[in-house]
Amino acid sequence: MTYEDILQNLQETNLLVSRVLDGDSIAVIGIYTHEEKEIRFYGLDALETKQGRKLREDEEKTRVAGELLLFMGNQSKEFVMRVCPPGTPVTIYTEAGNETDFWGRQLAYVILPDGSCLNDLLITEGYAKATSEYYCEQLSRYQVINWEAKQAKRGLYGISEIF
């Protein structure tokens, strides 16, 4: 493996957001390759936007009604749509040795055109919570940011302290 191979593994450019899937994943398409792939954000979890197994698990864990959880999940998705709508050019960074999740989606930090990180914004603004389920090198920082968002009742924490 050459140095260029390592860099290509860690950083990908020339990508556009093709779809916002929910509050913690998007699909991107290569400008030149036209290949589409799903990206799952490192270090965070947003609530579900559809009925299913995960929603039922979240309902049992939080003891919050599924309808409210769905509403909050859709709020997270709408936040992503506002800051990173389809057509937005992004750069993604993937940690070596920690490239995919259980479902085979690529894990990444998503960098927006202004240089901000979408992962950071979701947690800072209270639309996702830090989680070790999708471990990343930034997890301890994300946990602190999450606590601050909860204390300030930002985003979804203004609706419910539990999500």
C-alpha positions in Angstrom: 0.0 0.0 0.0 1.4 3.4 -0.9 1.0 6.7 0.9 -1.6 7.8 -1.7 -3.6 4.7 -1.0 -3.7 5.5 2.7 -4.8 9.1 2.0 -7.5 7.9 -0.4 -8.8 5.6 2.2 -9.1 8.3 4.8 -10.4 11.2 2.7 -12.8 11.3 -0.2 -13.6 14.5 -2.2 -15.7 15.3 -5.3 -18.9 14.0 -3.6 -22.4 15.4 -3.6 -25.2 14.6 -1.2 -27.7 12.7 -3.3 -30.2 11.9 -0.5 -30.8 12.6 3.2 -31.8 9.2 4.5 -32.5 10.3 8.1 -30.8 12.2 11.0 -27.7 10.1 11.0 -27.1 9.0 7.5 -27.0 10.3 3.9 -26.2 9.0 0.5 -23.5 10.6 -1.6 -22.6 10.3 -5.2 -19.3 10.7 -6.8 -19.1 13.7 -9.2 -16.9 11.8 -11.6 -17.7 8.2 -10.8 -21.5 8.6 -10.4 -21.3 5.8 -7.8 -23.7 6.2 -4.9 -23.1 5.0 -1.4 -24.6 5.4 2.0 -22.7 7.2 4.7 -23.4 6.6 8.4 -22.1 9.4 10.7 -19.5 8.5 13.3 -20.1 8.8 17.0 -23.8 9.7 17.0 -27.3 8.4 16.8 -30.5 10.1 15.8 -34.0 8.8 16.3 -35.8 6.8 13.7 -38.0 8.3 11.0 -39.9 5.1 10.2 -41.8 2.4 12.1 -39.7 -0.7 12.7 -37.6 -2.8 15.1 -35.3 0.1 16.1 -38.2 2.4 16.9 -39.8 -0.3 19.1 -36.4 -0.7 20.9 -36.1 3.0 21.4 -39.6 3.2 22.7 -38.9 0.5 25.3 -35.6 2.0 26.3 -36.8 5.6 26.7 -40.4 4.9 27.7 -41.3 7.7 25.3 -44.2 7.2 22.9 -43.2 6.0 19.4 -45.2 8.8 17.8 -43.1 11.4 19.7 -39.9 9.6 18.8 -40.9 9.6 15.1 -41.6 13.3 15.3 -38.2 14.0 16.9 -36.5 11.7 14.4 -38.1 13.7 11.6 -36.9 16.9 13.2 -33.3 15.5 13.0 -33.7 14.6 9.4 -35.1 18.1 8.7 -32.1 19.7 10.4 -29.8 17.7 8.1 -31.9 18.7 5.1 -31.4 22.4 6.1 -27.6 22.3 6.5 -26.8 19.7 4.0 -29.5 19.3 1.3 -29.1 17.1 -1.8 -26.6 18.7 -4.1 -24.3 19.9 -1.3 -20.6 19.1 -2.1 -19.0 17.3 0.8 -15.7 15.8 1.8 -15.7 12.7 4.0 -13.1 11.3 6.4 -13.0 7.7 7.4 -10.9 6.4 10.3 -8.5 3.6 9.1 -9.5 0.3 10.6 -13.0 1.6 11.4 -14.5 2.0 8.0 -18.0 0.3 8.0 -20.9 -0.4 10.4 -22.6 -3.7 11.0 -24.8 -3.1 7.9 -21.9 -2.4 5.6 -22.4 1.3 5.3 -19.3 3.5 5.3 -18.7 5.4 8.5 -17.5 9.0 8.1 -17.1 12.5 9.3 -19.0 14.7 6.8 -17.3 18.0 6.1 -19.5 20.8 4.7 -18.4 23.4 2.1 -17.8 26.0 4.9 -15.4 23.6 6.7 -17.8 22.6 9.5 -18.4 19.0 10.4 -22.0 17.8 10.1 -21.4 15.2 12.8 -20.4 18.0 15.3 -23.3 20.2 14.3 -25.9 17.5 14.9 -24.7 16.9 18.4 -24.0 20.5 19.2 -27.4 21.6 18.1 -29.2 18.8 20.0 -30.5 16.8 17.0 -28.4 13.6 17.7 -26.8 12.1 20.8 -23.3 10.8 21.2 -23.1 7.0 21.2 -20.4 4.4 21.4 -22.4 2.1 19.0 -20.6 3.8 16.1 -17.3 4.4 17.9 -14.9 7.0 16.7 -11.8 8.9 17.9 -14.0 11.9 18.7 -16.4 10.0 21.0 -15.2 11.5 24.3 -15.5 15.1 22.8 -18.9 14.2 21.4 -20.1 13.1 24.8 -19.1 16.4 26.4 -20.8 18.4 23.5 -23.9 16.2 23.9 -24.0 16.9 27.7 -23.7 20.7 26.9 -26.6 20.5 24.4 -28.7 18.7 26.9 -28.0 21.2 29.6 -28.9 24.1 27.3 -32.0 22.3 26.0 -31.0 22.7 22.4 -32.8 21.0 19.6 -34.7 17.9 20.6 -33.7 18.4 24.2 -36.2 21.3 24.2 -38.9 18.7 23.6 -37.6 15.8 25.8 -34.6 15.2 27.9 -34.7 11.6 27.0 -34.0 10.4 23.5 
